[in-house]
Amino acid sequence: MRLFAAVLPPEDVTGELAAAVDELRKLPGGEGLRWTGRPGWHFTLAFYGEVGDDVVPELSDRLRRAARRSAAFALALRGGGQFGHGRVLWTGAEGQTQELRLLADRAEAAGRKAGVDMGEHRRYKPHLTVARGRDARDVRPYLTALADFTSRTWTVSELALVRSDLPKSGVPGEQPRYEAVARWALGGAG
């Protein structure tokens, strides 16, 4: 199964982002982007790719331990940015981002120790993808519109292991489906 570790914002926070994204979609060229939906909004901490059923128990155990060693922390969605000359448009994080980075490092280490091929280590850049484009584009109007966006601050209190199923129908605009297959409280609470 295709898996990744993530922080999932609460419903009211994704609601605030949804209102901002509705305004972004109205900007010129908005129809040319593939907008991600609320079920797909998350901070990916570590992407594991296809993981065999035999590896999932050890990966889960290592993620549980990583969560237990990590304290809860405050986070908010903030501003925007882009990757790949406008191919990916995102909102970022504000608050205790060092704790978020530490949790990402622990989630990556959990994958490596469980035997998942994690590829080359990259410095973690917290972002939540809101849209993708096939080609490079000028996203300055979107970044300007996102510049003042800030969600309410919430307490990140859990780490999730998420399964993603890619679209298979070939229907334009179909989104991947996401399912949290496990969740662990940070700091051993809960």
KEKE-3310 file (N, C-alpha, C; in steps of 0.2 Angstrom, whole numbers, plus 5000, padded with zeros to 4 digits):
npx = (5004:5002:5010:5011:5018:5010:5004:4988:4977:4964:4946:4940:4951:4954:4943:4944:4955:4949:4939:4948:4955:4944:4943:4955:4953:4945:4953:4961:4966:4964:4956:4964:4972:4975:4965:4968:4958:4949:4950:4962:4971:4985:5000:5013:5025:5034:5037:5033:5030:5026:5023:5026:5015:5021:5030:5023:5019:5031:5035:5024:5025:5037:5034:5024:5033:5040:5031:5028:5039:5039:5033:5017:5013:5011:5003:4999:4991:4999:5002:5009:5017:5027:5032:5043:5042:5029:5022:5017:5007:5006:5001:5009:5017:5016:5022:5026:5037:5049:5047:5039:5047:5056:5048:5045:5058:5059:5049:5054:5066:5060:5054:5066:5073:5064:5066:5061:5064:5070:5076:5086:5090:5081:5080:5067:5053:5040:5024:5008:4999:4989:4986:4990:4999:5001:5011:5025:5021:5015:5013:5012:5000:4992:5000:5001:4988:4987:4996:4992:4985:4981:4978:4968:4977:4981:4983:4994:4992:4994:5001:4999:4997:4995:4986:4986:4977:4979:4970:4961:4951:4953:4946:4945:4951:4949:4952:4966:4962:4962:4966:4967:4976:4982:4984:4993:4995:5004:5018:5014:5002:4984)
npy = (4994:5012:5023:5037:5047:5059:5076:5081:5094:5101:5100:5113:5122:5118:5122:5136:5137:5132:5143:5153:5147:5146:5159:5160:5152:5160:5169:5175:5162:5152:5142:5133:5126:5112:5109:5104:5095:5097:5084:5080:5088:5091:5090:5082:5072:5062:5053:5037:5029:5014:5001:4986:4974:4966:4975:4985:4983:4984:4997:5004:5002:5009:5022:5024:5025:5036:5046:5046:5051:5064:5080:5088:5102:5119:5125:5134:5138:5147:5160:5158:5149:5142:5129:5122:5132:5137:5125:5119:5125:5131:5132:5138:5134:5141:5145:5133:5127:5121:5110:5103:5100:5092:5081:5077:5073:5062:5054:5051:5044:5033:5026:5023:5014:5004:4998:5004:5011:5026:5035:5049:5060:5075:5092:5097:5105:5113:5112:5113:5107:5116:5117:5111:5112:5108:5114:5126:5142:5159:5162:5173:5182:5173:5170:5183:5185:5175:5179:5186:5177:5168:5154:5149:5145:5129:5115:5103:5086:5073:5060:5054:5039:5038:5031:5032:5032:5032:5040:5030:5030:5039:5050:5067:5078:5070:5066:5059:5047:5047:5039:5038:5026:5023:5031:5041:5047:5062:5063:5052:5054:5051)
npz = (5000:4997:5007:5019:5032:5042:5047:5051:5049:5059:5056:5057:5054:5041:5035:5036:5027:5015:5012:5009:4998:4989:4985:4978:4967:4959:4953:4938:4927:4936:4933:4926:4935:4945:4958:4975:4986:5002:5009:5005:5011:5021:5031:5024:5032:5030:5016:5011:5000:4991:5002:5008:5015:5025:5031:5037:5051:5058:5054:5059:5073:5075:5071:5081:5093:5089:5089:5103:5108:5105:5109:5110:5100:5094:5080:5065:5049:5036:5025:5008:4995:4982:4972:4959:4948:4949:4947:4959:4971:4987:5005:5020:5036:5052:5068:5080:5072:5072:5080:5072:5061:5068:5071:5058:5054:5063:5059:5046:5049:5056:5045:5038:5047:5048:5036:5024:5008:5008:5000:4996:5009:5012:5017:5027:5022:5028:5021:5014:5001:4989:4976:4959:4944:4927:4919:4920:4928:4931:4947:4955:4957:4965:4976:4981:4985:4995:5004:5016:5023:5037:5047:5062:5076:5081:5092:5088:5091:5087:5077:5061:5051:5034:5021:5003:4989:4972:4959:4947:4937:4927:4925:4922:4934:4945:4962:4972:4985:5002:5018:5035:5042:5054:5070:5082:5098:5102:5113:5121:5126:5128)
capx = (5000:5005:5009:5015:5016:5007:5000:4981:4974:4957:4941:4939:4956:4954:4937:4947:4959:4944:4937:4954:4956:4938:4944:4960:4950:4942:4958:4963:4970:4962:4953:4970:4976:4971:4965:4967:4952:4950:4952:4970:4975:4989:5007:5017:5031:5039:5033:5036:5028:5023:5026:5023:5011:5025:5034:5018:5019:5037:5034:5019:5028:5043:5030:5021:5038:5042:5025:5028:5045:5037:5028:5012:5015:5006:5004:4994:4993:5001:5004:5009:5023:5027:5038:5043:5040:5022:5019:5014:5005:5005:5001:5015:5016:5018:5021:5032:5039:5055:5045:5036:5053:5059:5043:5046:5064:5058:5045:5059:5070:5056:5054:5073:5074:5059:5068:5058:5069:5068:5080:5091:5087:5081:5078:5060:5050:5033:5019:5001:4998:4983:4985:4996:4999:5006:5017:5027:5016:5016:5008:5012:4993:4990:5005:4999:4982:4989:5001:4989:4981:4983:4972:4969:4982:4979:4988:4996:4993:4995:5004:4995:5000:4990:4986:4984:4975:4979:4964:4961:4946:4955:4941:4949:4950:4948:4957:4967:4958:4966:4963:4972:4976:4984:4985:4997:4995:5011:5020:5011:4995:4978)
capy = (5000:5018:5026:5042:5050:5066:5080:5082:5100:5100:5103:5121:5125:5117:5126:5143:5137:5131:5149:5156:5144:5148:5165:5159:5149:5165:5173:5173:5156:5147:5135:5129:5123:5106:5111:5099:5096:5096:5077:5079:5094:5088:5091:5076:5072:5057:5049:5030:5025:5007:4998:4979:4972:4963:4980:4990:4982:4988:5004:5007:5002:5014:5028:5025:5027:5043:5050:5046:5055:5070:5083:5092:5108:5124:5126:5137:5138:5154:5162:5154:5148:5138:5124:5121:5138:5138:5119:5117:5131:5129:5136:5135:5133:5146:5142:5129:5124:5117:5104:5100:5097:5086:5076:5074:5069:5056:5049:5048:5039:5027:5023:5020:5009:4999:4995:5007:5015:5033:5039:5054:5065:5082:5097:5097:5111:5112:5115:5110:5108:5118:5117:5109:5114:5104:5118:5132:5147:5164:5162:5179:5184:5168:5171:5189:5183:5170:5183:5188:5171:5164:5151:5149:5141:5123:5110:5096:5081:5066:5058:5049:5035:5039:5027:5036:5028:5036:5040:5025:5031:5043:5056:5073:5081:5065:5067:5053:5046:5047:5036:5038:5019:5023:5038:5040:5053:5064:5063:5047:5056:5048)
capz = (5000:4997:5013:5021:5039:5041:5052:5048:5052:5061:5051:5056:5050:5034:5033:5034:5021:5010:5010:5005:4991:4985:4982:4974:4961:4955:4950:4931:4926:4941:4930:4923:4940:4948:4965:4979:4990:5009:5011:5003:5015:5026:5030:5024:5036:5027:5011:5011:4994:4991:5007:5009:5021:5030:5034:5040:5058:5061:5053:5064:5079:5075:5071:5088:5097:5087:5092:5110:5110:5102:5113:5106:5098:5091:5073:5061:5042:5035:5019:5003:4991:4976:4970:4952:4944:4949:4946:4965:4975:4994:5011:5024:5043:5057:5075:5083:5066:5074:5082:5066:5058:5072:5070:5051:5055:5067:5054:5041:5053:5057:5039:5036:5052:5046:5030:5018:5004:5009:4995:4998:5014:5010:5022:5027:5020:5029:5016:5012:4994:4988:4969:4955:4937:4923:4916:4924:4927:4935:4952:4959:4960:4970:4982:4984:4989:5001:5009:5022:5025:5043:5051:5069:5079:5085:5095:5085:5096:5085:5071:5057:5045:5029:5015:4998:4983:4966:4954:4942:4933:4921:4925:4924:4941:4951:4967:4976:4991:5008:5024:5040:5044:5061:5073:5088:5102:5103:5120:5124:5129:5125)
cpx = (5004:5004:5013:5013:5014:5004:4994:4978:4967:4952:4940:4944:4956:4948:4939:4951:4954:4941:4942:4955:4950:4939:4950:4958:4947:4947:4959:4968:4968:4960:4958:4974:4971:4971:4964:4961:4953:4952:4960:4974:4979:4996:5011:5023:5036:5034:5037:5035:5025:5027:5022:5020:5015:5029:5029:5019:5025:5037:5030:5022:5034:5039:5027:5027:5040:5037:5026:5034:5044:5032:5023:5015:5010:5008:4998:4996:4994:5004:5004:5016:5022:5033:5038:5041:5033:5018:5015:5013:5003:5004:5006:5012:5019:5017:5027:5034:5045:5053:5042:5042:5056:5054:5044:5053:5063:5054:5049:5063:5066:5055:5061:5074:5069:5061:5065:5064:5067:5071:5084:5087:5087:5078:5071:5057:5042:5028:5013:4999:4991:4981:4991:4994:5003:5012:5019:5022:5018:5011:5008:5005:4991:4994:5003:4993:4982:4993:4998:4985:4985:4977:4973:4974:4979:4985:4989:4997:4993:4998:5000:4999:4994:4991:4983:4982:4974:4972:4966:4956:4948:4950:4945:4946:4949:4954:4959:4963:4963:4963:4969:4971:4978:4985:4988:4997:5003:5012:5017:5004:4990:4978)
cpy = (5006:5022:5033:5044:5057:5069:5082:5088:5098:5103:5110:5124:5124:5121:5133:5143:5136:5138:5153:5153:5145:5154:5165:5157:5154:5169:5171:5167:5151:5141:5131:5126:5117:5107:5105:5100:5095:5089:5076:5084:5091:5090:5084:5077:5068:5053:5042:5026:5019:5003:4991:4978:4969:4969:4985:4989:4986:4995:5008:5007:5008:5021:5030:5028:5034:5048:5051:5050:5062:5074:5087:5099:5112:5125:5130:5137:5146:5155:5157:5154:5144:5134:5124:5126:5138:5131:5117:5124:5128:5134:5133:5135:5139:5143:5138:5124:5119:5110:5100:5097:5091:5080:5073:5070:5062:5051:5047:5043:5032:5023:5019:5014:5003:4995:4998:5011:5022:5038:5044:5059:5072:5086:5097:5104:5111:5116:5110:5112:5110:5117:5114:5111:5109:5108:5124:5138:5153:5164:5168:5181:5179:5169:5178:5188:5179:5174:5184:5183:5168:5161:5152:5144:5135:5119:5104:5091:5074:5066:5053:5046:5035:5034:5032:5031:5033:5035:5034:5026:5034:5049:5062:5076:5077:5066:5060:5053:5044:5044:5036:5030:5018:5030:5036:5047:5055:5064:5057:5048:5052:5041)
cpz = (5000:5003:5014:5028:5038:5047:5048:5052:5054:5056:5051:5053:5043:5031:5031:5028:5015:5007:5007:4998:4986:4981:4977:4967:4956:4951:4943:4931:4931:4938:4927:4928:4942:4956:4970:4984:4998:5011:5010:5007:5021:5025:5030:5027:5033:5022:5010:5004:4995:4997:5008:5015:5027:5034:5038:5048:5061:5060:5058:5071:5080:5075:5078:5093:5095:5090:5100:5112:5108:5106:5108:5105:5094:5084:5070:5053:5041:5028:5013:5000:4986:4975:4962:4947:4943:4948:4953:4969:4982:4999:5016:5031:5047:5064:5077:5077:5067:5076:5077:5062:5061:5071:5063:5051:5058:5062:5048:5044:5054:5051:5037:5041:5051:5040:5023:5015:5004:5004:4999:5003:5011:5016:5022:5027:5022:5024:5015:5005:4993:4980:4965:4948:4933:4920:4921:4922:4932:4941:4957:4962:4966:4977:4985:4988:4995:5006:5016:5026:5031:5046:5058:5071:5082:5087:5091:5090:5094:5078:5067:5052:5040:5023:5009:4992:4977:4962:4949:4937:4926:4920:4926:4930:4947:4955:4970:4982:4997:5014:5029:5043:5051:5064:5080:5091:5103:5111:5124:5127:5125:5124)
residu = (MET:ARG:LEU:PHE:ALA:ALA:VAL:LEU:PRO:PRO:GLU:ASP:VAL:THR:GLY:GLU:LEU:ALA:ALA:ALA:VAL:ASP:GLU:LEU:ARG:LYS:LEU:PRO:GLY:GLY:GLU:GLY:LEU:ARG:TRP:THR:GLY:ARG:PRO:GLY:TRP:HIS:PHE:THR:LEU:ALA:PHE:TYR:GLY:GLU:VAL:GLY:ASP:ASP:VAL:VAL:PRO:GLU:LEU:SER:ASP:ARG:LEU:ARG:ARG:ALA:ALA:ARG:ARG:SER:ALA:ALA:PHE:ALA:LEU:ALA:LEU:ARG:GLY:GLY:GLY:GLN:PHE:GLY:HIS:GLY:ARG:VAL:LEU:TRP:THR:GLY:ALA:GLU:GLY:GLN:THR:GLN:GLU:LEU:ARG:LEU:LEU:ALA:ASP:ARG:ALA:GLU:ALA:ALA:GLY:ARG:LYS:ALA:GLY:VAL:ASP:MET:GLY:GLU:HIS:ARG:ARG:TYR:LYS:PRO:HIS:LEU:THR:VAL:ALA:ARG:GLY:ARG:ASP:ALA:ARG:ASP:VAL:ARG:PRO:TYR:LEU:THR:ALA:LEU:ALA:ASP:PHE:THR:SER:ARG:THR:TRP:THR:VAL:SER:GLU:LEU:ALA:LEU:VAL:ARG:SER:ASP:LEU:PRO:LYS:SER:GLY:VAL:PRO:GLY:GLU:GLN:PRO:ARG:TYR:GLU:ALA:VAL:ALA:ARG:TRP:ALA:LEU:GLY:GLY:ALA:GLY)
# end
